[in-house]
Each structure stands twice: as structure tokens, then as C-alpha cells.
């Protein structure tokens, strides 16, 4: 069984480690994620390589810069073969519209452009420190999702705790990508994800894609662990 909803994050420091894991995952998952660590080590070549191996690639670089720079970066990412990209909603409307232009200029089917709201590593206290005043986390994510949809983005990234509310205000085909996914037995494990949830809860709330990294890639049996995630996803489908 191969899932279209599970994205496995290849958070490795080297090309060799990432591709070894990708080959292990081949035939079990359709999507893999390339983040900052791997991309900075390998450059766009890793995206092209994974694309040639038959994976759909979620390039999670969270672009945020002046509009002209982001437009060019998105066009370059499309040329490398990315199927999904992230940009920060806090970059504003002009930046988002530039990203959309960059995707259209790529000369091929544009990738899904996904807005980053509040990172799942952040808590309400963290948000208050960044904002300079107390702000309700769910209200903030909801407001950012509304802006993302209004500005023409294909979806957003948010934790499982905000999915139900976002899905109510942003029906399909608006895409909701949810990181911080853990099997029930792993919910209390210590890592840098603070707002975590189970695959079943996220899908029931309305998530489109589930992102899982280290619980799979650092497992002694990655394929067996994937199967446990896929069994849970299949139950909810």
C-alpha cells in the first residue's frame, strides 16, 4: 500500500543518507520532504534526483524575502522539480503574489504553494514574545489561513490543533499540510515539536497531507513504522 497523504521528511545532513532512506521508502510513500538542512548541503540537485526516482517532492524552505527575490526563488524551485513549496504568509500579499507569478513563469505545471502560519515548534508563549503582546494562537493561525486563501495560495501548513477550525473556514480543495504527526504511543516523546497530534485525529479534522520525519527515518525498522502509519491512515480513509 502506498499513501498519497503521508509525506516523509528526509531531514538528513548528507545526500547519501537522504537517498539511502528514499530508496528504502520507495514503493511505500509517494511524497518526501526536503528541508533547509538537506537543501543547503546538496542544493537543487537533490530535488531533481528525488523527482527522477519517482517521488513527489515537498520543498520546505519557507521562503520569505522581498517579492522579487521570492519570485525568482520559486521559479528556480519549480525548475528543479518541486511539487509543493512553502512560503511565509507573514511575508505579505505582495510577496505571495510574486511567488504565484514565479510559479506561473516556470513553464510547467505549477507546484502547490503552501503558506506557513505558526510553526509547530512554537507555543502561545513563544507567539506572545514574537508579537510583543499576548495573542491567541488559534485565532492567529485562522487569520493567516484566511489571508492565504484570499491571496490565492493553494493551502497552508498548520498543526493538528488548528485543522478543524481552518477546514471549516477553508473547504477543499484548499490544502492543509500538518506536521508534528505522531502515533498515539509517541505523543509524549521529547523533541522540538510542541503541538503534535495523531494521524487519525488530523485526518478526521480535515488535513490533506501528514508530515512525519524522525519517528520514521530514525526508526530501527522504517518500513514497518511506515506501515503502522499507513494502517492508521487507511482506517480513517
N, C-alpha and C positions, 0 to 999 in steps of 0.2 A: 504493500500500500504506500503510495506517495501522496503527501499532503500538499495542497495548494495554499494552505493557510499558515503553515509553520515556516518561519524564517530562522535559520540558524546563523548566529553571529560568529564569524571567523575572526575572533579577537586574538590574533597571534602576532608575535613580533617579527616573524620572518615569512617569506614567500614559501619556503619549503614546508614549514609546519602547516601553513594555511592550505596549501594544495594537497598535502597528505590527508588532512582532515576532510577536504572537499571530496577526494576520491573515496574515502570511507563512507561519506554521506550519499554518494551518487546512487540514484535509484530509490532513495528513501525520502529525500526532500527536494522540492523544486527550487526553493529560494535560499540564497545565502546573503549574509550582510558583510560588507566591507566597511570598516570604521577608520577613524583617524590613525590609529597605531599602524595598522597594516598598510594603509594607503601611503602614509609618509615614508614607510620603509621601501615600498615597491613602486609607487606611482601608478598611473593609469593602466599599466600593463597587466596588473592583477585582475582588473575588471574584464579586460579583453580575454584573458586566459580562462577565467571562470565562465564567461559567456560562450567561449568555444567548447568548453566541457559540457555545455548543455544546461547550465544553471541560469536562472533569472537572478540578477544582481541588484540588491538594495544597497546603494552607495550612501552611507550615512555620515556625511561630512558637515552637516548643519551649517550650510553657507550663511554668512551674514557679513555684508560689506556694502560699499556704495553700489548703487544699481548697475552701473556699467561693468564693474568687476564681477558681480554675481551673474550678470547676463553671459559674460564670456566663460565663466567657470561652468555654468550649466550647459552651454553649448559643447564645451570640451568633454564634460562628463557623458553627455549623450553620444558623442563620437566614440568614446571608449567602450560603449555598450551597456551603460547603466539602464536598468528598467524602472528604478524608483530612486528618487533623490529627496534629501531633506534640506529645508531652508528654515531659518528662524522667522517666525511670524513677527517678532519684535523688530525685525528689520524695516517694517513699514510697508505701506501699499506700493510706493514707487519701486522698492526693491523686489517685491513679489511680482509686480507686473514685468519688471526687467527679466526676472527668472523665467516667466512664462514666454517672453519673446525669445529668450535664449533657447528654450526647448523647441520652439517652433522653427528656429533657424537651423536646427541640426540636420534637416533634410531626411529624416526618417521618422517612424512612429515615435512621438514624444513619450518620455517616461512619465510615470506618476510623480507629480510634485507634491510633497507632503510637508506640511508646516509643523515645526517643533513648537510646542507650547511651553509647559513647565517640565523640566527634566525629572524623571522618576527617582533620581537620587536626591531631589530636594523635598524638604518638608515645608509646612506652613511657616515655621520659624525662619527657615532659610529664605523663603519668599519675602517675608517681612523685612529681613535685613537688606535684601537687594532692592526692594521697593522703597525703603526708607520709612515705611509705615505698615501697620497691620493690614493684611489683605486676605480675604477668604480664597483659599487655593482653588476650590472647585469653581467659584464664580470667575476667577481669573482665567482658568482653562476654558470655561464655557464662552467667555467673551472673546478669547483669542480664536476659538474654533469658529465662532460666528464671523469674525473678520476674515479668517482664512477662506471660508466658503464664499463670502461676499466678493472677495478679491479674485476668485477663480481658481484657487488651489484645489487639487484633487482630494485632499484629505488632511488629517493631522496625526501627530503622534501624541498619545496621552496614556496615563496609567489606567489600569483596570478600574480604579476607584471612580474615575470620571466618565467612563464609557457610556453608561446607561443614560446619563443626562445629555451627553453630546449626541448620542444616536437619536434621542427624542427630538432634538432641535435640528439635526442634520441627517435626514434619512438617506438611505442608499440611493444612488451609487457613491455617495461621499464615503471615502475610505478612512477607517480608523485603524491605525497601527499601534499595537500595545506591547511595549517591552515589560520587563520585570515579571515575566511569567514563570511560575514555579509549580511543580507538582505539590499536592497537599502536604506531603511528608517533608518538603523542603522549605515551606513558607517561613520557618523561623531560622533558617540558615543565615549566617552573618556575611554580608557583602555590602557593596555600596548602593544597592537598590533599596529604597525605603518604602516605596508604595508598590507592593507586589500583590499578585493575585494568581489564582489557578487558571488553567486553560478553560475549564468548564465555565467558571464564573465570567471570564472575559468574553467568551463566545456567546453566552446566554445574554449578556448585556448589550452585545452588538458589535464586538470587534471584528474587523475584516482579516487582519493578519496578527499573528502572535510571534514575538521575537524572543528567542531563547539562546543564550550563549554558553557560559561556563558549565551550567548543570548538565549540558550535553557534551560539549567539547572537552571538558576535563574529567568526564566520567571514565571509569575503567572499561566500560562497555558502551561506547557512544551509540551504536546501532540499537542495542537493547533499550537504552534510555529513550532514544527517538521513538521506538515502538510504543513505549509506555505513554509518551505524549500523544502519539497518533491514535492510540486506543481511546484516550480521553476525548480527543477532538472528534473522532468518529462517533462516539456516544452522543455528542452534542449536535452533530450534523443532521 
